[in-house]
Amino acid sequence: MEFEQKGLWYRVFVGHFKDIPEVERFAQAHGLKEPEYKRTEYANLVGVYSRAGEAARQMERLFHLDYAPYAIKDHEGKTRLLVGAYVTEKGAEKQSEELKSDGIESRVVKR
């Protein structure tokens, strides 16, 4: 079987959108041709923090381990620290195991 060589590809995650029309408006406004979008329901919850400093320290630790953490404030004002954005639960579980091997406790959650 022969495969066509297409070169090196990069995946760019640009944010959260409430619906497909919002994605399409963003793509058009930024000149993105043929954007691919997927619903990424699963992530790894690393922790829930009441103090911003605690979340910031954990984020720094994750950055140093080459993860890309992100924080979301919940309705109680607490910071939920997450890593990953996966289409499948299995993908998130694989990352959870990698986090564990790096000494980071987490659990797979639906976002």
C-alpha positions in Angstrom: 0.0 0.0 0.0 1.4 3.4 -0.9 0.7 6.6 1.1 0.9 10.1 -0.2 3.5 12.2 1.8 1.8 15.4 3.1 4.5 16.8 5.3 4.5 17.7 8.9 1.1 18.7 10.4 0.3 20.7 13.6 -2.9 20.6 15.6 -4.0 23.9 17.1 -6.7 24.1 19.8 -8.3 27.5 19.6 -10.9 27.5 22.4 -14.4 26.6 23.5 -17.5 27.4 21.5 -21.1 27.1 22.5 -22.3 25.8 19.1 -21.3 25.1 15.5 -22.4 28.5 14.1 -20.1 30.2 16.6 -17.2 28.0 15.4 -18.0 28.9 11.8 -18.1 32.6 12.6 -14.7 32.4 14.3 -13.2 30.5 11.4 -14.5 33.0 8.8 -13.4 36.0 10.9 -9.9 34.5 11.1 -9.6 33.3 7.5 -9.5 29.6 8.4 -10.2 27.5 5.4 -11.8 24.1 5.9 -11.6 24.1 9.7 -12.0 20.8 11.4 -13.9 20.8 14.7 -14.7 18.1 17.1 -16.7 17.9 20.3 -14.0 17.1 23.0 -16.1 16.1 26.0 -13.4 14.5 28.1 -10.5 15.9 30.1 -8.5 15.2 33.2 -9.4 17.1 36.3 -6.2 17.7 38.3 -7.8 19.6 41.1 -10.3 22.1 42.4 -8.9 25.1 44.2 -10.3 27.9 46.3 -7.1 29.9 46.2 -5.7 31.2 43.0 -2.1 30.7 44.2 -2.6 27.0 44.7 -4.0 26.5 41.2 -1.1 28.7 39.8 1.5 26.5 41.5 0.0 23.3 40.1 -0.3 24.9 36.7 3.4 25.8 36.8 4.3 22.2 37.8 2.2 20.8 34.9 3.8 23.3 32.4 7.3 22.1 33.5 6.2 18.5 32.8 5.2 19.6 29.3 1.4 19.5 29.8 -0.9 22.3 28.8 -3.2 22.9 31.8 -6.2 25.3 31.7 -8.3 26.7 34.4 -12.1 27.1 34.5 -14.0 28.9 37.2 -17.0 27.1 38.4 -20.3 28.5 39.6 -19.0 28.6 43.2 -15.9 30.7 42.2 -13.5 27.8 42.6 -10.9 27.1 40.0 -11.1 23.7 38.2 -7.7 22.8 36.8 -7.8 20.5 33.8 -5.5 19.0 31.3 -6.4 17.6 27.8 -9.4 17.8 25.5 -10.4 14.4 24.1 -13.2 13.1 21.9 -13.1 9.7 23.7 -13.0 8.7 27.3 -10.2 6.2 26.3 -8.0 9.0 25.1 -8.4 10.9 28.4 -7.7 7.7 30.4 -4.4 7.2 28.5 -3.4 10.8 29.5 -4.5 10.1 33.1 -2.1 7.2 33.3 0.7 9.4 31.9 -0.1 12.1 34.5 0.0 9.4 37.2 3.4 8.2 36.1 4.6 11.8 36.4 3.3 12.0 40.0 0.1 13.9 39.2 -3.2 12.6 40.4 -6.2 13.2 38.2 -9.5 11.8 37.1 -11.3 11.7 33.8 -14.3 14.0 33.7 -16.9 15.1 31.1 -16.5 18.9 30.5 
